[in-house]
């Protein structure tokens, strides 16, 4: 399961992105964009992330995932479309000469942090 390796890298990147002078902050949410061709199972990645953040500075952070479709453009007729099946040929002219425009992404879109409230009542 390579999702654990991905989860560990996300944690490493998110932890390193917190400025040293930020004071008492915590990571609330990490927003990802993952293409359907990235070979990542979102539920497995969420599970691995939840397990891996225990006892780290990101403990309690949520992982949100936006799945991106596979979009292609035909090199012969310039048609652009979203691929919904495992058949990679132009839906207009049946050409197999395609350029994949999206669907391979695995990006951290944003990391949301909040200041910790240390006031004791």
N, C-alpha and C positions, 0 to 999 in steps of 0.2 A: 504494500500500500504506500505509494509515493506521496499521498496526501499528508502524511505525518511530516515528511521532509519539507513540504511546502509550508505547512503550518509553522514549523520551527523557523523557517526563513522569514515568514511574515512577522513573527514575534521579534526576531532579531532586528529587522528593519524598523518596526514600529518603536521598539525600545530605543534604538539609536537615534530616532527622529525627535525624541523629546529633548528640547534644549536644556542644557545643564543649569541655566539660570531661570528656568520656568517656575521654580518654587514647588509648592505642593500641588501637583496635578496628577490626574490619572487618565488613562486612555479609556474612553467610553465606548467607542465604536471604530472599527476598521472597515472601510468600504472597498470592495474588490469588484473588478470587471473581469469576467472569465469567458473566453470564447468557447463555443461548443466543440471545437477541434482541439482544445487544450488537454484533453484526456484527464480532466479533473471531475470527480464526482462531488458536487457541492455538499451533499449531506455528510459524506465521509470527511471532507475538509473541515466542515463545521464541528463535527465530533472530535477530530484530531486536535483542532484549535482549542476547543473547550478543555480537553484533557491536558494539553501542553501548557496552557497559561496558568494552571494552578501553581501557586507559590512563586509567581513571577510578578514584576511590576505591572503586567497587563491583566492580572487576575480580575475577573469580572467583566472584561471587555467583550463586546459582541462583535461578531463577524457577519457582515451583510454582503451578499453576493448578487451581482447583476449578471445574468447569463446573456452573452452576446451571440446573435445568430451568425451563421455562416453566409457571408455575402460574396458573390462572385460576379466577375465581368467577363464576357466572352471576348476573346482577342480577335475573332473574325467579324462579328456583327455589332460589337460594343453593347450588347444587351447586358443590363445589370439586374440581378435578382437574388432573393434569399433562397438558399438551398435547404430544402426540407426533407430530402431523402438521400440515401447513400449513392445515388447516381449523379456523378459529376460531369454532366454535359449540358450544353446550352439549351435552355427551354425554348428558345426561338429558332435556332438553326441546327441543333443537334451536334454542334462542334464540340470536340473534347479539349480545345485550346482555351483554357480558362485561367484567369488570374483571381486568386482568393484575396478579397479586399479586407475581410474581417472574419473572426472566428477562431483565431489562434492566440488571442490576448490572454495574459495573466498579469494584471496590473493592480497595484494598490492605487485606488482612485483618490482616497483621502483617509486621514486619521483624525478622529475627533477626540479632543481632550477637554477636560473640565477641571476647574480649580477645586481642590479639596477644601471643604469648610472645616477648619480646625477649632471653631469656637465651642467652648464648653458652657452649657447653660446651667 
